[in-house]
Amino acid sequence: MTFRPPHEMHQKRFSRNLGLGLVLAAFVALVFALTVVKVTQGDVMHKDDGKPAVQLESGT
């Protein structure tokens, strides 16, 4: 059984898919690296980061 040579369209599509895959892999690596840096710095994350803490005064 012989296979036909790939069409020019398939070669172009493969190169586009490969480029997009590399860009996606680079983005995932960047997010992973930023996460590792954030965790190793020991910063504590809270649900309301960036907002000033409101302290209630005692009524007595």
C-alpha positions as CSV (number, residue, x, y, z in Angstrom):
1,M,0.0,0.0,0.0
2,T,1.4,3.3,-1.0
3,F,0.6,6.7,0.5
4,R,0.2,9.8,-1.6
5,P,2.5,12.7,-0.9
6,P,1.0,15.4,1.4
7,H,-0.7,18.2,-0.4
8,E,0.7,21.7,-0.2
9,M,-2.3,22.8,1.9
10,H,-1.5,20.2,4.6
11,Q,2.1,21.3,4.8
12,K,1.0,25.0,5.3
13,R,-1.6,24.0,7.9
14,F,1.0,21.9,9.8
15,S,3.4,24.8,10.0
16,R,0.7,27.1,11.2
17,N,-0.5,24.6,13.8
18,L,3.1,24.0,14.9
19,G,3.7,27.8,15.3
20,L,0.5,28.2,17.3
21,G,1.4,25.2,19.5
22,L,4.8,26.8,20.3
23,V,3.1,30.1,21.2
24,L,0.7,28.3,23.5
25,A,3.5,26.3,25.1
26,A,5.4,29.5,25.7
27,F,2.4,31.2,27.3
28,V,1.8,28.2,29.6
29,A,5.5,28.2,30.6
30,L,5.3,31.9,31.4
31,V,2.3,31.5,33.6
32,F,3.9,28.5,35.3
33,A,7.1,30.5,35.9
34,L,5.2,33.5,37.4
35,T,3.3,31.1,39.6
36,V,6.5,29.5,40.9
37,V,8.1,32.8,41.6
38,K,5.0,34.0,43.5
39,V,4.9,30.9,45.6
40,T,8.6,30.8,46.4
41,Q,8.5,34.4,47.6
42,G,6.2,33.4,50.4
43,D,3.5,35.9,49.6
44,V,0.2,35.1,51.2
45,M,-2.7,35.5,48.9
46,H,-6.1,36.6,50.1
47,K,-9.4,36.8,48.4
48,D,-9.4,40.6,48.8
49,D,-5.8,41.4,47.9
50,G,-5.3,45.1,47.0
51,K,-8.1,46.3,49.1
52,P,-7.4,48.1,52.4
53,A,-8.4,46.0,55.4
54,V,-11.4,47.4,57.3
55,Q,-11.1,47.1,61.1
56,L,-14.2,47.2,63.2
57,E,-14.0,49.4,66.3
58,S,-15.2,47.9,69.5
59,G,-18.4,49.4,70.8
60,T,-17.3,49.4,74.5
